[in-house]
Amino acid sequence: MNKDKAIAAIYKILPMYEEVVETQSEMVYRAYLAYLSRLSVMVASIDDGMTSMVRGLEALGQDADHDQVRRTVFHMIHVLDKDGERDAV
């Protein structure tokens, strides 16, 4: 997975979480958890720390608050950007 696709996939967590909170729909919540599960497999080859963070969000589920999800998403994006800069040198 290239860096831009990885960043887009990670960023997608935030609006999906916001939809879970907004709709309180069980179907939307299950889709969010399924996405996190798939994403943890996709990022496993990129960074073990990211895999742990995605799995952490999955474990927290609806108990995560917006700030936790936002901070985690942007931290993972920062890690990807930082790795991209290092690879470009």
C-alpha positions as CSV (number, residue, x, y, z in Angstrom):
1,M,0.0,0.0,0.0
2,N,1.5,3.4,-0.9
3,K,1.7,6.2,1.6
4,D,-1.3,8.2,0.2
5,K,-3.6,5.3,0.2
6,A,-2.5,4.3,3.7
7,I,-3.2,7.9,4.9
8,A,-6.6,7.9,3.3
9,A,-7.5,4.5,4.8
10,I,-6.4,5.7,8.3
11,Y,-8.2,9.0,8.0
12,K,-11.4,7.2,7.1
13,I,-11.6,6.0,10.7
14,L,-12.5,9.4,11.9
15,P,-15.7,10.1,9.8
16,M,-16.8,6.5,10.3
17,Y,-16.5,6.9,14.1
18,E,-18.4,10.2,13.9
19,E,-21.2,8.4,12.0
20,V,-21.3,5.8,14.7
21,V,-21.8,8.5,17.4
22,E,-24.2,10.5,15.3
23,T,-26.5,7.7,14.2
24,Q,-26.2,5.3,17.2
25,S,-27.0,2.6,14.6
26,E,-25.9,-1.0,15.3
27,M,-25.3,-1.6,11.6
28,V,-23.0,1.5,11.3
29,Y,-21.2,0.4,14.5
30,R,-20.6,-3.1,13.1
31,A,-19.3,-1.6,9.8
32,Y,-16.9,0.6,11.8
33,L,-15.6,-2.4,13.7
34,A,-15.3,-4.5,10.6
35,Y,-13.3,-1.7,8.9
36,L,-11.0,-1.4,11.9
37,S,-10.4,-5.2,11.8
38,R,-9.5,-5.1,8.1
39,L,-7.4,-2.0,8.5
40,S,-5.3,-3.7,11.3
41,V,-4.4,-6.4,8.8
42,M,-3.5,-3.8,6.1
43,V,-1.2,-1.8,8.4
44,A,0.5,-4.8,9.9
45,S,3.1,-4.7,7.2
46,I,3.7,-1.0,7.7
47,D,4.2,-0.6,11.4
48,D,3.5,-2.7,14.5
49,G,2.6,0.3,16.6
50,M,-0.1,1.3,14.1
51,T,-1.5,-2.2,14.2
52,S,-1.7,-1.9,18.0
53,M,-3.4,1.5,17.8
54,V,-6.1,0.3,15.3
55,R,-6.7,-2.8,17.5
56,G,-7.0,-0.5,20.5
57,L,-9.6,1.6,18.8
58,E,-11.4,-1.6,17.9
59,A,-11.3,-2.8,21.5
60,L,-12.5,0.5,22.8
61,G,-15.4,0.5,20.3
62,Q,-18.1,2.9,21.3
63,D,-16.3,3.6,24.6
64,A,-13.7,5.7,22.8
65,D,-14.3,9.4,22.8
66,H,-13.9,11.7,19.9
67,D,-10.6,13.2,21.1
68,Q,-9.1,9.7,21.5
69,V,-10.0,8.7,18.0
70,R,-8.9,12.0,16.5
71,R,-5.6,12.0,18.3
72,T,-4.9,8.4,17.4
73,V,-5.8,8.9,13.7
74,F,-3.6,12.0,13.4
75,H,-0.8,10.3,15.2
76,M,-0.8,7.4,12.8
77,I,-0.9,9.9,9.8
78,H,2.1,11.7,11.4
79,V,4.0,8.4,11.6
80,L,3.3,7.7,8.0
81,D,4.4,11.2,6.9
82,K,7.5,11.0,9.0
83,D,8.4,7.6,7.5
84,G,7.8,9.0,4.0
85,E,10.2,11.8,4.7
86,R,12.9,9.4,5.9
87,D,12.4,7.1,2.9
88,A,12.8,10.1,0.5
89,V,16.2,11.0,1.9
